[in-house]
Amino acid sequence: MHTGSPPARTSRTVLALVAALFALVLGGAVPAYAHAGLSGSDPADGSVLKTAPQQVTLTFTESVGFTEDSLRVLSPDNERVNPRPARHVDGKDNTAGVELSDKLPQGTYTVAWRVVSADGHPISGAFVFSVGKPSGTAAVVPAGSPDDTAVGRLYGLFRYAAYSGLALLVGAAAFVLVCWPAAGAVRPVRRLLVAGWATLLVATVALLLLRGPYETAGRPMSVFDPSQLGRTVTGRPGAALIARLVLLAAAAVLPRLPALRPEGQGDGAQPPHPGARVRLAGAVLALGLAFTWAAAEHASAGIQVPVAVPVAVLHLLAMGVWLGGLITLVVVLRRTGSRAVPESAIGRFSTLAFTAVAVLVGTGVYQSWRQVGSWEALTGTPYGRTLAVKVAAVVLVLWVAFFSRRRTARLVHAAQPAAETLTVPEPERVRVAQMAGAPTPPAATEPGGTSGAPGGGEPGDDTGPSVAEAGGHRRSLRRTVAVEAALGVVVLAITTLLTGTQPGRAVGDSAPAATAQEPQVKVVTVPFDMGTANHQGTVQITLAPGRVGENTVEAVVYTADGGLATVPELRLTLTQDALGIGPLDARLKNQKGYWAAYDLRLPMPGEWTMNITVRTTDIDQVTVRETVRITSSSSPR
């Protein structure tokens, strides 16, 4: 098999490395969509309403699904005030709304939500709004990631197991069907095929049972809840898992059918050789298995779905052929002995692996382009940072693969002269005349020549050194392939993490205040006392979201007995003494019952001092001070 000259191989490897780097650089070129994000709400986060709303509506960046408890509106006393479950508003799949109870008391209400985006991943968050005036609240909502639960961790573990099983099954099958048909009779390879099939089967069953609790943040013991299992099998992710189980059953049954048995099954001299039907059946099953991922995850939502789905299928299959094939090659090199594997099989796998890596890089460029969303997202979002780590790992894998491919080429070229030399003496032995009882000559003789050197060649031929050289190349190849396979497992783990991470484009599309995992508002109550009757009370300042950047400020003045007070003037300035910033005037305006400003910009995080001046009459006023902590724009707290 022709593997190409060293310069050509080097050029192709360099091109592959450059393409892998483009997968990182071009990832932020244009917008992409996956994982829904909350883009708006009514009432808005941190708003203060004069009258109680009749319903709460959430709008997302893409279509979402939900259960009965997906939206909860909690009163200041932590009591649920939405008597009916959530529904789509006006038939729009990207909305969720709930009706509220009548006669809601004044205070701050918390809206906690957890929905499932179109790509099958749950997302959650919370925000607050107030009726009449802000107040304290006893409501408590989860502050962690949707995946940071016992069920979420189990689901992530079995998701990785499913990817591993697919890689083993597809890679080992491709090695047998394309590179070395005789490997199907090798026990370690058969064990790899069974291990991949069984791992994928067990992981798929576990994912099917865990899907319901994963979507609803339920407990592990609820996996056997019939109602949750019923909802799972009727949804798109559940249907994809069911289809995967059917395909796995077919993969176990079809090889036993007479029409799909390998050719030469009964010939003891030759190993079974897979025919065209076997290869076609294997390709159809592999495509179907990969499609069960693409049809229910990132590729199924957002832009260019007709293109993204087949690209995702190719990406998964290329991953399986490359990584699973590498593991298979390592096993046969170590378990069957290096010289038991034909050089032609190693050469064919080298070409197959190089093609698979090229497909991986090409499809990875497109998926990065589709998922990241912006240049800032490469370093400013968890998805972008994880993608950067993956690309670095891929570049390292390609670097190791370069040495593996070079050693493969040397092995094939070193083995060919030895094979040619060993086959030359055979016809000469047939032509040598022998007398009965005559002593057997020590070696075959060529016409007009003398006895050959050991191994059947002439003195000075390089049969011995070529065989020794081939053995050295095999040992080196074994080491580099093992390292390449180990790095491939790392890349697979990072890929699994990426599938459960919200892409950068979705983070950018989400409303900053609404994607928080807890209410993002700072409420500070400051008492004041002018020393005379009817001149005492409190000022309640609400900062939303209480982070660096633009903030909304709302201030309400209360009398000593808790009633609303009307004052002719209220002024708020903020200073940060540590950095010498300020005073920054909030420029509060009277909104007939409360004072507000909607464009206060705070440039730095840290402890800020609020200077509040309250004037109750034309001549009576007092200034009080309180501190508030402003967080950075990337912090949810």
C-alpha positions as CSV (number, residue, x, y, z in Angstrom):
1,M,0.0,0.0,0.0
2,H,1.3,3.4,-0.9
3,T,1.6,5.7,2.1
4,G,3.1,8.7,0.3
5,S,6.6,10.2,0.5
6,P,7.8,11.8,3.8
7,P,7.5,15.4,2.4
8,A,3.9,14.8,1.2
9,R,3.0,13.2,4.6
10,T,4.6,16.1,6.4
11,S,2.7,18.6,4.3
12,R,-0.6,16.9,4.9
13,T,0.0,16.8,8.6
14,V,0.9,20.5,8.7
15,L,-2.3,21.2,6.9
16,A,-4.3,19.2,9.4
17,L,-2.7,21.1,12.3
18,V,-3.5,24.4,10.6
19,A,-7.1,23.3,10.1
20,A,-7.4,22.3,13.7
21,L,-6.2,25.8,14.7
22,F,-8.8,27.3,12.4
23,A,-11.4,25.3,14.4
24,L,-10.5,27.5,17.3
25,V,-9.9,30.8,15.5
26,L,-12.9,30.8,13.2
27,G,-15.3,29.6,16.0
28,G,-16.4,33.1,16.8
29,A,-16.9,34.4,13.3
30,V,-20.7,34.4,13.2
31,P,-23.7,33.7,15.4
32,A,-24.9,30.2,16.2
33,Y,-27.6,28.7,18.3
34,A,-27.8,25.8,20.8
35,H,-29.0,25.6,24.4
36,A,-31.9,28.0,25.0
37,G,-31.4,31.1,27.1
38,L,-33.8,33.4,28.7
39,S,-34.1,36.6,26.6
40,G,-36.8,38.4,28.5
41,S,-39.6,38.3,31.0
42,D,-42.8,40.1,31.9
43,P,-42.5,41.4,34.6
44,A,-38.9,42.3,34.1
45,D,-36.3,41.3,36.6
46,G,-36.1,43.7,39.5
47,S,-39.1,45.7,38.4
48,V,-41.5,47.3,41.0
49,L,-45.1,47.3,39.9
50,K,-47.9,49.4,41.3
51,T,-50.5,46.6,40.8
52,A,-50.2,42.9,40.9
53,P,-49.8,41.2,37.4
54,Q,-52.2,38.5,36.3
55,Q,-49.5,36.3,34.8
56,V,-45.8,35.9,34.4
57,T,-44.3,35.3,30.9
58,L,-40.8,34.1,30.0
59,T,-39.4,34.3,26.5
60,F,-36.4,32.2,25.4
61,T,-34.0,32.2,22.5
62,E,-35.4,29.0,21.1
63,S,-38.2,26.5,21.7
64,V,-38.4,24.9,25.1
65,G,-40.3,22.2,26.8
66,F,-41.5,22.0,30.4
67,T,-43.2,20.0,33.0
68,E,-45.9,20.9,35.6
69,D,-43.3,22.3,38.0
70,S,-41.1,24.1,35.4
71,L,-42.3,27.6,36.6
72,R,-42.8,28.5,40.2
73,V,-43.8,32.0,41.5
74,L,-43.1,32.3,45.2
75,S,-44.4,34.9,47.6
76,P,-42.3,36.8,50.1
77,D,-43.3,34.0,52.6
78,N,-42.1,31.3,50.2
79,E,-45.6,30.2,49.2
80,R,-46.5,29.3,45.7
81,V,-48.9,31.8,44.0
82,N,-49.3,30.1,40.6
83,P,-52.1,27.6,41.0
84,R,-51.9,26.1,37.5
85,P,-48.9,24.6,35.5
86,A,-47.0,26.5,32.8
87,R,-48.1,26.7,29.2
88,H,-46.9,28.2,26.0
89,V,-48.2,31.7,25.5
90,D,-50.1,32.4,22.3
91,G,-48.9,29.1,20.9
92,K,-45.3,30.2,20.7
93,D,-42.8,27.4,21.5
94,N,-40.2,29.7,22.8
95,T,-42.4,31.1,25.6
96,A,-43.6,29.8,29.0
97,G,-46.3,31.5,31.1
98,V,-48.2,30.9,34.3
99,E,-51.3,32.6,35.7
100,L,-51.1,34.1,39.2
101,S,-53.5,34.1,42.1
102,D,-55.8,37.1,42.7
103,K,-55.1,39.8,45.3
104,L,-51.4,39.3,45.7
105,P,-50.0,41.2,48.8
106,Q,-47.3,43.8,48.4
107,G,-43.7,42.6,48.5
108,T,-41.0,40.9,46.5
109,Y,-41.8,37.8,44.5
110,T,-39.4,35.2,43.2
111,V,-39.8,33.4,39.8
112,A,-37.9,30.1,39.7
113,W,-37.8,28.2,36.3
114,R,-36.4,25.1,34.9
115,V,-37.1,24.2,31.2
116,V,-35.6,21.8,28.6
117,S,-34.1,23.5,25.5
118,A,-34.7,22.1,22.0
119,D,-31.3,20.3,22.1
120,G,-32.4,18.3,25.1
121,H,-30.5,20.0,27.8
122,P,-32.2,21.5,30.9
123,I,-31.5,25.1,31.9
124,S,-32.7,26.9,35.0
125,G,-32.6,30.3,36.7
126,A,-34.6,32.8,38.8
127,F,-35.4,36.5,39.0
128,V,-37.5,38.8,41.2
129,F,-40.2,41.5,40.8
130,S,-42.0,43.5,43.5
131,V,-45.6,44.6,43.9
132,G,-46.1,48.0,45.6
133,K,-42.7,48.0,47.3
134,P,-39.7,45.7,47.5
135,S,-39.4,43.6,50.6
136,G,-37.3,40.8,52.1
137,T,-38.2,37.3,50.9
138,A,-38.0,33.8,52.4
139,A,-37.9,32.1,49.0
140,V,-34.9,29.9,48.3
141,V,-34.0,28.7,44.8
142,P,-31.1,26.4,43.7
143,A,-27.9,28.3,43.0
144,G,-25.9,25.6,41.2
145,S,-25.7,24.4,37.7
146,P,-28.6,22.3,36.3
147,D,-26.1,19.4,36.0
148,D,-24.8,19.8,39.5
149,T,-27.1,17.3,41.1
150,A,-26.7,13.6,41.8
151,V,-28.8,12.7,38.8
152,G,-27.0,15.2,36.6
153,R,-23.6,13.7,37.5
154,L,-24.9,10.2,36.8
155,Y,-26.3,11.4,33.5
156,G,-23.0,12.9,32.5
157,L,-21.2,9.7,33.5
158,F,-23.4,7.5,31.4
159,R,-23.2,10.0,28.5
160,Y,-19.5,9.5,28.5
161,A,-19.9,5.8,28.7
162,A,-22.2,5.9,25.7
163,Y,-19.7,7.8,23.6
164,S,-17.0,5.4,24.6
165,G,-19.1,2.4,23.7
166,L,-19.9,3.9,20.3
167,A,-16.2,4.5,19.6
168,L,-15.2,1.0,20.5
169,L,-18.0,-0.6,18.5
170,V,-17.6,1.5,15.4
171,G,-13.8,1.6,15.5
172,A,-13.4,-2.2,16.0
173,A,-15.9,-3.0,13.3
174,A,-14.3,-0.6,10.8
175,F,-10.9,-2.2,11.6
176,V,-12.3,-5.6,10.8
177,L,-14.4,-4.6,7.7
178,V,-11.8,-2.3,6.1
179,C,-8.3,-3.0,7.4
180,W,-7.9,-6.6,8.4
181,P,-10.9,-9.0,7.9
182,A,-9.0,-11.8,9.7
183,A,-9.1,-9.8,12.9
184,G,-12.8,-10.8,13.2
185,A,-11.5,-14.2,14.3
186,V,-9.1,-12.8,16.9
187,R,-10.4,-13.2,20.4
188,P,-9.3,-9.8,21.7
189,V,-10.9,-8.0,18.8
190,R,-14.2,-9.9,19.3
191,R,-14.1,-8.9,23.0
192,L,-13.7,-5.3,22.0
193,L,-16.7,-5.5,19.8
194,V,-18.8,-7.1,22.5
195,A,-17.5,-4.6,25.1
196,G,-18.4,-1.7,22.9
197,W,-21.9,-3.0,22.2
198,A,-22.6,-3.9,25.8
199,T,-21.3,-0.6,27.1
200,L,-23.4,1.4,24.7
201,L,-26.5,-0.8,25.6
202,V,-26.1,-0.4,29.3
203,A,-25.4,3.4,29.0
204,T,-28.4,3.9,26.8
205,V,-30.8,2.1,29.2
206,A,-29.4,4.1,32.1
207,L,-29.8,7.4,30.1
208,L,-33.4,6.5,29.3
209,L,-34.2,5.9,33.0
210,L,-32.4,9.0,34.2
211,R,-33.8,11.3,31.6
212,G,-37.0,12.2,33.5
213,P,-35.2,13.1,36.8
214,Y,-32.5,14.8,34.9
215,E,-35.0,17.2,33.2
216,T,-36.9,17.9,36.5
217,A,-34.0,17.9,38.9
218,G,-35.5,14.9,40.7
219,R,-33.9,12.4,43.0
220,P,-32.2,9.2,41.7
221,M,-34.9,7.0,43.2
222,S,-37.5,8.5,40.9
223,V,-36.0,6.8,37.8
224,F,-38.6,4.1,38.0
225,D,-41.5,6.6,38.2
226,P,-43.9,5.5,35.4
227,S,-45.2,9.0,34.8
228,Q,-41.7,10.4,34.2
229,L,-40.7,7.4,32.1
230,G,-43.9,8.0,30.0
231,R,-43.0,11.6,29.4
232,T,-39.5,10.6,28.5
233,V,-40.4,8.2,25.7
234,T,-42.8,10.6,24.1
235,G,-40.1,13.4,23.9
236,R,-37.4,13.7,21.2
237,P,-34.5,12.7,23.5
238,G,-36.4,9.6,24.7
239,A,-37.4,8.6,21.2
240,A,-33.8,8.9,20.1
241,L,-32.7,6.6,23.0
242,I,-35.4,4.1,22.1
243,A,-34.2,4.1,18.4
244,R,-30.7,3.5,19.6
245,L,-31.8,0.4,21.6
246,V,-33.5,-0.9,18.5
247,L,-30.4,-0.4,16.4
248,L,-28.3,-2.2,19.0
249,A,-30.6,-5.1,18.9
250,A,-30.3,-5.2,15.1
251,A,-26.5,-5.1,15.4
252,A,-26.7,-8.2,17.6
253,V,-29.1,-10.1,15.3
254,L,-28.1,-9.2,11.7
255,P,-24.6,-10.8,11.7
256,R,-26.3,-14.1,12.4
257,L,-28.5,-14.0,9.3
258,P,-27.4,-16.3,6.5
259,A,-27.5,-13.5,3.9
260,L,-25.0,-11.4,6.0
261,R,-22.5,-14.1,7.0
262,P,-19.0,-13.4,5.9
263,E,-17.8,-15.0,2.6
264,G,-15.6,-18.1,3.0
265,Q,-17.2,-19.1,6.3
266,G,-16.5,-22.8,5.7
267,D,-13.1,-22.6,4.1
268,G,-10.5,-23.6,6.7
269,A,-7.6,-22.3,4.7
270,Q,-8.9,-18.8,4.4
271,P,-10.4,-16.6,7.2
272,P,-13.9,-15.4,6.7
273,H,-14.0,-12.3,4.4
274,P,-16.8,-9.8,4.9
275,G,-18.7,-9.2,1.7
276,A,-20.4,-6.1,0.3
277,R,-23.6,-6.8,2.2
278,V,-21.9,-7.1,5.5
279,R,-20.1,-3.8,4.9
280,L,-23.3,-2.1,3.8
281,A,-25.2,-3.3,6.8
282,G,-22.4,-2.2,9.1
283,A,-22.4,1.3,7.5
284,V,-26.2,1.6,7.8
285,L,-26.1,0.6,11.5
286,A,-23.2,3.0,12.3
287,L,-25.0,5.9,10.5
288,G,-28.2,5.1,12.4
289,L,-26.5,5.0,15.8
290,A,-24.7,8.3,15.2
291,F,-28.0,9.9,14.0
292,T,-29.6,9.1,17.4
293,W,-27.2,11.7,18.9
294,A,-27.4,14.3,16.2
295,A,-31.2,14.3,16.1
296,A,-31.5,15.0,19.8
297,E,-28.6,17.3,20.8
298,H,-26.9,20.5,19.7
299,A,-27.2,19.9,15.9
300,S,-31.0,19.5,16.1
301,A,-31.5,23.1,17.3
302,G,-30.6,26.5,15.8
303,I,-29.5,27.5,12.4
304,Q,-28.7,25.3,9.4
305,V,-30.2,22.1,11.0
306,P,-30.3,20.3,7.6
307,V,-26.5,20.8,7.4
308,A,-25.7,20.5,11.1
309,V,-27.2,17.1,11.6
310,P,-25.3,15.2,8.8
311,V,-22.1,17.1,9.9
312,A,-22.6,15.9,13.5
313,V,-23.2,12.3,12.2
314,L,-19.9,12.4,10.3
315,H,-18.1,13.9,13.3
316,L,-19.3,11.1,15.6
317,L,-18.4,8.4,13.0
318,A,-15.0,9.8,12.4
319,M,-14.4,9.9,16.1
320,G,-15.4,6.3,16.4
321,V,-13.3,5.1,13.5
322,W,-10.2,7.0,14.6
323,L,-10.3,6.4,18.4
324,G,-11.9,2.9,18.4
325,G,-9.6,1.8,15.5
326,L,-6.6,3.1,17.5
327,I,-7.6,1.1,20.5
328,T,-8.2,-2.0,18.3
329,L,-4.8,-1.6,16.7
330,V,-3.1,-1.3,20.2
331,V,-4.9,-4.5,21.3
332,V,-3.9,-6.6,18.3
333,L,-0.3,-5.3,18.4
334,R,0.0,-6.2,22.1
335,R,-2.1,-9.3,22.4
336,T,-1.4,-11.2,19.1
337,G,2.2,-10.3,18.7
338,S,3.6,-7.6,16.5
339,R,4.4,-9.9,13.6
340,A,0.9,-11.4,13.5
341,V,-0.5,-8.2,12.1
342,P,0.2,-7.8,8.3
343,E,1.9,-4.6,7.3
344,S,-0.8,-4.1,4.7
345,A,-3.4,-4.0,7.5
346,I,-1.4,-1.4,9.4
347,G,-1.0,0.7,6.2
348,R,-4.7,0.5,5.4
349,F,-5.5,1.7,8.9
350,S,-3.0,4.5,8.7
351,T,-4.9,5.8,5.6
352,L,-8.3,5.3,7.2
353,A,-7.2,7.0,10.4
354,F,-5.8,10.0,8.5
355,T,-9.1,10.3,6.6
356,A,-11.1,10.1,9.8
357,V,-8.9,12.8,11.4
358,A,-9.4,15.1,8.4
359,V,-13.2,14.6,8.7
360,L,-13.0,15.3,12.4
361,V,-11.1,18.6,11.8
362,G,-13.4,19.7,9.0
363,T,-16.6,19.0,10.9
364,G,-15.1,20.4,14.0
365,V,-14.4,23.7,12.2
366,Y,-18.1,23.9,11.2
367,Q,-19.4,23.0,14.7
368,S,-17.1,25.5,16.3
369,W,-18.3,28.2,13.8
370,R,-21.9,27.3,14.8
371,Q,-21.5,27.1,18.5
372,V,-19.1,29.7,19.9
373,G,-20.8,32.9,18.7
374,S,-18.2,35.6,19.2
375,W,-14.5,36.2,19.7
376,E,-15.1,37.1,23.3
377,A,-16.9,33.9,23.9
378,L,-13.6,31.9,23.3
379,T,-12.3,33.2,26.7
380,G,-15.4,34.7,28.3
381,T,-17.6,31.6,28.5
382,P,-17.1,28.1,29.8
383,Y,-17.9,26.6,26.4
384,G,-15.2,28.7,24.7
385,R,-12.6,27.9,27.3
386,T,-13.4,24.2,27.1
387,L,-13.3,24.3,23.3
388,A,-9.8,25.9,23.5
389,V,-8.6,23.0,25.7
390,K,-10.1,20.5,23.3
391,V,-8.3,22.1,20.3
392,A,-5.0,22.1,22.2
393,A,-5.5,18.4,22.9
394,V,-6.4,17.7,19.2
395,V,-3.2,19.5,18.1
396,L,-1.2,17.3,20.5
397,V,-2.9,14.2,19.1
398,L,-2.2,15.2,15.5
399,W,1.5,15.8,16.5
400,V,1.7,12.2,17.9
401,A,-0.3,10.9,14.9
402,F,2.4,12.4,12.6
403,F,5.0,10.1,14.2
404,S,2.7,7.1,14.1
405,R,2.0,7.6,10.4
406,R,5.7,8.1,9.6
407,R,6.6,4.9,11.5
408,T,3.8,3.1,9.6
409,A,5.3,4.2,6.3
410,R,8.8,3.0,7.3
411,L,7.4,-0.3,8.5
412,V,5.7,-1.0,5.2
413,H,8.7,0.1,3.1
414,A,11.0,-2.0,5.3
415,A,8.8,-5.1,5.1
416,Q,8.5,-5.1,1.3
417,P,12.2,-5.8,0.5
418,A,12.3,-8.6,3.0
419,A,9.1,-10.2,1.6
420,E,10.4,-10.0,-1.9
421,T,13.8,-11.5,-1.0
422,L,12.2,-14.4,0.9
423,T,10.0,-15.4,-2.1
424,V,12.7,-15.5,-4.7
425,P,14.4,-18.8,-3.7
426,E,11.1,-20.8,-3.7
427,P,10.9,-21.5,-7.4
428,E,14.6,-22.3,-7.5
429,R,14.2,-25.0,-4.9
430,V,11.6,-26.7,-7.1
431,R,14.0,-26.7,-10.1
432,V,17.0,-28.3,-8.2
433,A,17.3,-32.0,-9.2
434,Q,17.7,-34.4,-6.3
435,M,19.0,-38.0,-6.3
436,A,17.4,-40.5,-4.0
437,G,19.6,-40.7,-0.9
438,A,21.7,-37.8,-1.9
439,P,22.5,-35.3,0.9
440,T,20.3,-32.2,1.0
441,P,22.2,-29.1,0.0
442,P,22.5,-26.5,2.7
443,A,20.7,-23.9,0.7
444,A,19.1,-23.4,-2.7
445,T,21.3,-22.5,-5.6
446,E,20.6,-20.0,-8.3
447,P,21.6,-20.6,-11.9
448,G,25.3,-19.9,-12.1
449,G,25.5,-18.9,-8.5
450,T,26.7,-20.3,-5.2
451,S,24.8,-21.2,-2.1
452,G,22.8,-18.2,-0.6
453,A,23.3,-16.5,2.7
454,P,21.2,-17.3,5.7
455,G,17.6,-16.6,5.0
456,G,17.8,-17.5,1.3
457,G,19.4,-14.4,-0.1
458,E,22.8,-13.7,-1.6
459,P,25.8,-12.7,0.6
460,G,25.4,-9.1,1.3
461,D,21.6,-8.8,0.8
462,D,19.7,-7.0,3.5
463,T,17.0,-9.5,4.4
464,G,18.2,-9.9,8.0
465,P,18.6,-6.2,8.7
466,S,15.2,-5.4,7.0
467,V,13.4,-7.9,9.3
468,A,15.1,-6.5,12.3
469,E,14.4,-3.0,11.2
470,A,10.7,-3.8,10.7
471,G,10.6,-5.2,14.2
472,G,12.0,-2.0,15.6
473,H,9.4,0.0,13.6
474,R,6.6,-2.2,15.0
475,R,7.7,-1.6,18.6
476,S,7.9,2.2,18.0
477,L,4.5,2.1,16.3
478,R,3.0,0.3,19.3
479,R,4.2,3.0,21.6
480,T,3.1,6.0,19.6
481,V,-0.3,4.4,18.8
482,A,-0.8,3.8,22.5
483,V,0.0,7.4,23.3
484,E,-2.3,8.6,20.5
485,A,-5.2,6.4,21.8
486,A,-4.7,7.7,25.4
487,L,-4.9,11.3,24.2
488,G,-7.9,10.4,22.1
489,V,-9.7,9.3,25.3
490,V,-8.9,12.7,26.8
491,V,-10.4,14.4,23.7
492,L,-13.5,12.2,24.0
493,A,-13.9,13.2,27.7
494,I,-13.6,16.9,26.7
495,T,-16.1,16.4,23.9
496,T,-18.6,14.9,26.4
497,L,-18.2,17.9,28.6
498,L,-18.8,20.2,25.7
499,T,-22.1,18.5,24.8
500,G,-23.4,19.4,28.3
501,T,-22.1,23.0,28.3
502,Q,-24.1,26.0,27.2
503,P,-22.5,27.3,23.9
504,G,-21.2,30.8,23.9
505,R,-23.8,32.1,21.4
506,A,-26.6,31.0,23.7
507,V,-24.9,32.8,26.6
508,G,-24.7,36.0,24.6
509,D,-28.3,35.8,23.5
510,S,-29.6,35.3,27.0
511,A,-30.7,38.2,29.1
512,P,-27.9,38.9,31.6
513,A,-30.1,39.4,34.6
514,A,-32.4,36.6,33.8
515,T,-29.8,33.8,33.4
516,A,-28.8,34.0,37.1
517,Q,-29.2,31.1,39.3
518,E,-30.4,33.3,42.2
519,P,-32.2,36.7,42.4
520,Q,-29.7,39.4,41.1
521,V,-30.7,42.4,43.1
522,K,-29.2,44.3,46.0
523,V,-31.6,45.7,48.6
524,V,-30.3,48.0,51.3
525,T,-32.4,49.6,54.0
526,V,-31.0,52.6,55.8
527,P,-32.7,54.3,58.8
528,F,-32.7,58.1,59.2
529,D,-33.6,60.4,62.1
530,M,-33.7,64.2,62.1
531,G,-34.2,64.3,65.8
532,T,-37.8,65.7,65.7
533,A,-41.2,64.1,65.5
534,N,-42.5,62.9,62.2
535,H,-38.9,63.2,60.8
536,Q,-37.8,59.6,61.3
537,G,-38.1,56.6,58.9
538,T,-36.1,54.4,56.6
539,V,-35.0,54.5,52.9
540,Q,-34.9,51.3,51.0
541,I,-32.5,51.3,48.0
542,T,-32.8,48.6,45.3
543,L,-29.9,48.1,42.9
544,A,-30.5,45.7,40.0
545,P,-28.5,43.8,39.0
546,G,-26.0,45.2,41.5
547,R,-23.0,44.5,39.2
548,V,-20.5,46.4,37.2
549,G,-22.1,48.2,34.3
550,E,-25.5,49.7,34.0
551,N,-27.9,49.4,36.9
552,T,-31.4,50.4,37.8
553,V,-31.9,52.2,41.1
554,E,-35.2,52.4,42.9
555,A,-35.7,54.1,46.3
556,V,-38.7,54.2,48.6
557,V,-39.0,56.2,51.7
558,Y,-41.0,54.8,54.7
559,T,-42.3,56.4,57.8
560,A,-41.5,55.2,61.3
561,D,-44.6,53.1,61.4
562,G,-43.9,51.5,57.9
563,G,-46.1,53.5,55.7
564,L,-45.1,55.2,52.5
565,A,-43.7,58.7,52.9
566,T,-43.6,61.5,50.4
567,V,-40.5,63.7,50.5
568,P,-39.7,66.7,48.3
569,E,-36.2,65.6,47.5
570,L,-34.1,62.4,47.6
571,R,-30.5,62.3,46.4
572,L,-28.1,59.3,46.1
573,T,-24.4,59.4,45.3
574,L,-21.9,56.5,45.4
575,T,-18.2,56.6,46.1
576,Q,-15.4,54.0,46.3
577,D,-12.8,55.4,48.6
578,A,-10.2,52.6,47.9
579,L,-9.9,53.7,44.3
580,G,-10.8,57.3,44.7
581,I,-13.9,57.0,42.5
582,G,-16.9,59.3,42.9
583,P,-19.1,60.7,44.0
584,L,-21.3,59.4,41.2
585,D,-24.7,61.0,41.2
586,A,-27.6,58.5,40.5
587,R,-29.8,61.5,39.5
588,L,-33.0,60.0,41.1
589,K,-36.3,61.2,39.7
590,N,-39.6,61.3,41.5
591,Q,-41.9,58.6,40.0
592,K,-45.0,59.6,42.2
593,G,-44.5,57.2,45.1
594,Y,-40.9,56.2,44.7
595,W,-37.7,57.6,43.2
596,A,-35.8,55.9,40.4
597,A,-32.9,56.1,37.9
598,Y,-32.4,53.6,35.1
599,D,-28.9,54.5,33.8
600,L,-26.5,54.4,36.8
601,R,-23.2,53.0,35.6
602,L,-20.8,51.6,38.1
603,P,-17.3,51.1,36.6
604,M,-15.6,48.9,39.2
605,P,-16.5,46.0,41.6
606,G,-15.9,46.2,45.3
607,E,-17.3,48.0,48.4
608,W,-19.2,51.2,47.5
609,T,-20.5,53.8,49.9
610,M,-24.0,55.1,49.3
611,N,-24.6,58.7,50.5
612,I,-28.4,59.2,50.8
613,T,-29.7,62.7,51.4
614,V,-33.4,62.9,52.5
615,R,-35.1,66.3,52.7
616,T,-38.5,66.2,54.4
617,T,-39.2,69.9,54.3
618,D,-37.7,73.0,52.8
619,I,-35.3,73.3,55.7
620,D,-35.0,69.8,57.2
621,Q,-32.7,67.2,55.6
622,V,-30.3,64.5,56.7
623,T,-27.6,62.5,55.0
624,V,-27.1,58.8,55.9
625,R,-24.5,56.4,54.6
626,E,-24.4,52.6,54.0
627,T,-22.1,50.3,52.0
628,V,-23.0,47.9,49.2
629,R,-20.9,45.3,47.5
630,I,-20.9,45.5,43.7
631,T,-19.8,42.4,41.9
632,S,-18.1,41.9,38.5
633,S,-20.2,41.5,35.4
634,S,-19.3,37.8,35.2
635,S,-20.3,37.0,38.7
636,P,-23.8,35.9,39.5
637,R,-23.7,37.1,43.0
